[in-house]
């Protein structure tokens, strides 16, 4: 299994987003993870569709857009138009998660469902035909730099058992580091979102070393 590394721009230097995107691509990142926060569903505010659109010309990497907003449905099309390749929504992000996933796919984008640390996997089996990705949060959403919650590893195993051989990515977001990347991959994860552990140091050379260290730890 090839594990993808998705640097999270939440940990980047916002004053030079274009350069940061180009740097993580050159350093070997596979996807760019973009956390969208509304100050309502989570206690923070980050980017809107216009910022995502402004980022798009600076890298050819897939944009993995994580909507930590509620309601999510009214904004799905705007983020699709802005350049998202993958759009993930929380089970709690609207009244009808199945419909949200259908909307994402109807726009030609890959669809993901997000599970918070306190969200069980109940009902996931009824969405398998509509999803391309399950994003398992290993911290509570809203801020970067939080400590990894070890108990969630068992949830990753359960999600992997449920998805089986289907072409569904299992993505991890929160506290990913060289200390736990291997554990997460063995549990079934094949995409690791990494913010602080990629962007520490602040230069392209640092990012290259950090991404390689994550790969080596697998």
Rosetta blueprint (number, residue, H / E / L):
1 X L
2 X L
3 X L
4 X E
5 X E
6 X E
7 X E
8 X E
9 X H
10 X H
11 X H
12 X L
13 X L
14 X H
15 X H
16 X H
17 X H
18 X H
19 X H
20 X H
21 X H
22 X H
23 X H
24 X H
25 X H
26 X H
27 X L
28 X L
29 X L
30 X L
31 X E
32 X E
33 X E
34 X E
35 X E
36 X E
37 X E
38 X E
39 X L
40 X L
41 X L
42 X L
43 X L
44 X L
45 X E
46 X L
47 X L
48 X L
49 X H
50 X H
51 X H
52 X H
53 X H
54 X H
55 X H
56 X H
57 X L
58 X L
59 X L
60 X L
61 X L
62 X E
63 X E
64 X E
65 X E
66 X E
67 X E
68 X E
69 X L
70 X L
71 X L
72 X L
73 X H
74 X H
75 X H
76 X H
77 X H
78 X H
79 X H
80 X H
81 X H
82 X H
83 X L
84 X L
85 X L
86 X E
87 X E
88 X E
89 X E
90 X E
91 X L
92 X L
93 X L
94 X L
95 X L
96 X L
97 X H
98 X H
99 X H
100 X H
101 X H
102 X H
103 X H
104 X H
105 X H
106 X H
107 X L
108 X L
109 X L
110 X E
111 X E
112 X E
113 X E
114 X E
115 X E
116 X L
117 X L
118 X L
119 X L
120 X L
121 X L
122 X L
123 X L
124 X H
125 X H
126 X H
127 X L
128 X H
129 X H
130 X H
131 X L
132 X L
133 X E
134 X E
135 X E
136 X E
137 X E
138 X L
139 X L
140 X L
141 X L
142 X L
143 X L
144 X L
145 X L
146 X L
147 X L
148 X L
149 X L
150 X L
151 X L
152 X H
153 X H
154 X H
155 X H
156 X H
157 X H
158 X H
159 X H
160 X H
161 X H
162 X H
163 X H
164 X L
165 X L
166 X L
167 X L
168 X L
169 X E
170 X E
171 X E
172 X E
173 X E
174 X L
175 X L
176 X L
177 X L
178 X L
179 X L
180 X L
181 X H
182 X H
183 X H
184 X H
185 X H
186 X H
187 X H
188 X L
189 X L
190 X L
191 X E
192 X E
193 X E
194 X E
195 X L
196 X H
197 X H
198 X H
199 X H
200 X L
201 X L
202 X L
203 X L
204 X H
205 X H
206 X H
207 X H
208 X H
209 X H
210 X H
211 X H
212 X H
213 X H
214 X H
215 X H
216 X H
217 X H
218 X L
